[in-house]
């Protein structure tokens, strides 16, 4: 029973990471096409109070995987050494750029470039990692037996580009939510133009997964009601684009884009479960001993995660409202 509890907590932290850190990575990606320096300053001001806390969810997800499902951790990590290392390089680059850019003078363009490149690299490598995982990893007796370069194929790289687009749409929705004037208009324009492309990538990944994995195809054909998930995902993307274009609401573009990302994760979950390493290792094969799961439950499960949820809520409540360039990083 605790195995399902920890899987649900892992899924929750992963969804929280994608929805929250996804938008600030998306803002970093969009900074590369912002043009004017003053607009980039406003974009940075929109994420400055929360960007570092958003990354916490990725750390929590990795900790849960390490503690509750150690075989999965030992399989996935060596398979993804290169993309995960590149992702960390990207996250470090953007963190350093955010800290240094507000102090820079003539070298400001260097930090702006690192902010963009670091955000793009981190987002792309996260997508590559997910694509490699969904593609399947060579496993024998709960041990990874691959070369570490399974990610160098078309499907993971396609997933990398798809996640970059998804994060960019999220980032555009965030700029509509938090911005005013030209910043909000920039977000609306980008969201309305990029969302159809993101929809195309999402649909293509779903179709490619069905074609590549007969197990997944059989499950979806046996339960046609599941098709409601990808359809709702595409409708949420479409609604986000329409809301951005119409200008009727500043909340809907981000809310609907975030909902589409959550629906994508749900689509992935129902396609794979009970496998946690497709299609070799189930949740029961990978679960840590009951004593370990119980020890984690009384600490991380009942105290740490709820505390972080409360902290996140308070942080976003305190920094609610619109921003402008005067609300800089420091």
N, C-alpha and C positions, 0 to 999 in steps of 0.2 A: 504493500500500500504506500509506504513512504517513497518508493521508487517513482510512482506517479506524481506524488507531491513535489519531489525535486525536479521532475521533468517539467511540471507546470510552472514552477518557480524559474527554471532556466528559460522556458519559453517567454515568461513575463519579462524577465530582465533583457532578453534579446529584443523583444518588441519595444521595450522602453528605450533601449539604445538606438534602434533604427529610427524611431519616431523623434527622439530628442537630439541625439548627436547627428542624426541624418540631416536635420535642417541646418545645423551650423557648419557641417561639411559642405552642404549645398550652397550656403552663402559664400563659403570660401571658393568654391568652384565658379560661382557666378561673378565673383570679384574680378576674374580674369577677363570678363567682357563688359565691365562696368564703365570703362572709358575714363571718366574724370576722377581725379584723386579725391575730391570732396565727396563724391558718391560712395567711394570705397570706405571712406571714414565713417559715413553713416551706416554702411553695411556692417562694419566692424563693431560700431556702437550698439547695434541691435542684438548682437550675440555676446558682447563682452561680460555681462553679469553672470552668464550661465554656461558658457562653452566648456569650461574645465570640469564642472560638475557633471555634465552630460556624459563624459567619457567614463565616469565611475561605473556605469551600467555594464560596460564591456568587461571591466575587471571582475565585477560580481558574477557575470555569466561564466567567465573562465574559471573562477574559483569554485562555483557550483559543479561545473563539469569535472574539475580535478578531484573534488571531494566525493561527489555522489556517483560519478560514472568514470572511474579512473581508467578502465580499458579504452573508452572512447578517447579520452585525453591522450593516452599513449599511442593511439593509432592516428588521430587527426593531426597532432602537433608535428611529428616528423614528415608527414605527407605535405604539410603546408609551411614548412620552415621558411622557404623563400618568399612566398606572398605575405606571410605574417610579419616577417622581418622587414619587408618593404613597406608594409602598412605602418609599422612602428616608426620607421624612418620618416614617413609622411606626417604622422601625428606629431613627432618631435619637431619637424621643420615648421609646421604651422603654429605650434605652441611658442617656439622661439620667435617666430615672425610677429605674432600677436603681442608678445611682451616687448619687443624691441621697436616696433614700427612707430609707436607714439612718441618715441624719443629721437627718431631719426630726422635728419635734415635732408641733405642732398642724396643720401643713400636710401631714402624712403622707398624708391622703386625696387630695391633689392628685397626688402622685407615684404612688399606687396607681391612680388613674384614668388617668393617662398611660401607665402600664405596660400596663393592659388595652387602652386605645384604640389605642396604638401597635402592640401585638401583633395586635389584630384588623385594623387597617388594613393592616399589612404582609402578613398572611396572605391577606386578601381580594384585595388587588391582585396578589399573586403568582398566585392562581387566575385572576383576570381576564386577566392576561398570557398564561397558558398557554391559556386558552380562546380568546383572540383569535388566537393563533398557530395552534391547531388548526383554527379556523374558516376560516383562509386569509387571505392579505394580497394586495392588488392590486400586482402586480409586472410591469414591462415592461423587458426587456433588463437584468436584474439591478439594477433601480432601483425603489425604492418609489414608487408613484404614488397612494397613498391620501390621506385627509384627516387622519389621526391620530386619528380618532374611531371607528374600526371596533370598538373595544372597547365602545362604547355600544350593545350589543345583548343579547338575552336569553341566548344561549349563554355568552358570556364571564362575564356576571354570575352565571349559574347555577354556572359552574365556580368562581367566587370563593367562593360560599357553600359549595360542596362541599369546597374546600380548607380553609376555616375549620373545618368539621366533622372533616375528616381529621386536621388538626393537633391539634384538641381531643382526639380519640381517642388520638393519639400522646402528647400531654401527660398524659392520664389514665393511660396505661400506664406512663409514666415515674414518676408519683407512686406507683403501686403498687410499682414496682421499687425506688425510693429511699426511700419513706416508711415510717413505722411508725404504729401506732395510728390516730388520727383522720385523719391525712393519707393513709395508705394506704386507709382505708375510703372517704374522699372520692373517691380515684382509682377505686376499684372501682365505686362507685355511678355515677359519671359515665360511665365506660367502658361499663358494661352498658346504660346508657340511651341514649347517643349513637351507639353502634356500629350499631344497626339503621338509624338515619337516615342515617349515612354510607354504609352499604351501598346504600340506596335511591338516594342521589345518584350514587354510582359507577356503578351499573347504568344509571341514566337517561342519564348522560353517554355511556356506551358505545353505547347504543341510538340516541341523538340523532346521534352521529358517524356511525354506519352509515347512518342515513337521509339525512343531509345530504351525504355524500360517496360517490358511486357507485363511485369508485375503491377506497375502503376496503371498501365492501360486497362488491365483486367479489373482492377479495383474500381476505376472510374466508370467503366462500362457496366459493371455489376451494380453500381449505386449511382444512377444518373442524377439523383438529387444533389450530389456533390458539385455538379457543374454550376450550381448557384454561386459558389464561392468565387471562381474566376470571373463569372459574369458580373457579380457585385463589385469585384475589384476594378474591372474596366469601367463600370458605371460610375464608381467613385472618382476615378481619374477624370472621366468625362465631365462629371459635375464640378470638379475642381477647376477645370479649364473654363467652363461656362461661367462659374462664379467669378473667376478672375477677369474674364472678358466683360461681364456685365457691370461690374463695379457696385453691385447691390449690397455686398457684405465684405467686410475685411477679415472675418473669421473663417468663412466657408472654404476658401481656397486651401488654407493649411489643414483644416480639420478633415476635409475630404481626401486630401493627399495622404495624410497620416492614416486615415481609415483604409485606404487602398493598400498601403504598406503592410498593415496588420492583416488584411485579408490575404495578401500574398504569402505571409508567414503561415496562416492557417491552411492555405492551399498546399503548401509544402508539408505541413504536419500530417494532414489527412492522407497525403500521397505516400508517406513513408512509414508511419507508425504501424506496428510496434518496433520497427527497425530504427536504431539510432546510428548505425553505420550501414547505409544501403549496400546491398541487401544481404548482409552477412551477420550482423550483430544486433540482437534485439535488446530492448530495455532490461529484460530479465538477465540476459547474459552479461550486460555491462554494469549492473548495479553493484555498488559497494556493499560490504557486509552490513547487516541490519544494525549492528552496534555503532558503526560509523555514521550511518544515516540518522540514527536516533541522537547521537552526540551533536551532529550538525543542526538537527531540528530544534533543540532547546536553546541554541545560541543564535546561529545565523537565520534559521527559519522563523522563529517567533520574535526575535529582537532586532537583529541587524537590518534585515530587509525592510520591515515596517518603519524603522527609524529613518532609513534612506528615503523611503517614499514620502514620509512626513517632511523631511528636510527639503526634498525636491519641490513639494507643494508650497512650502513656505517661501522658498527662493523665488519661484515663479510668481507668487502672489505679491511679494515685496517689489519685484521689478516689473510688475504689470504696467500696461499703458504704452503709449507711443514713445519713440525715441527720435533724437536728431543728433547731429554731429557734435553738439555741445555736451551730450551725454557720453563722452569718450571713455576709453578704457580706464584711465586713471583720473 
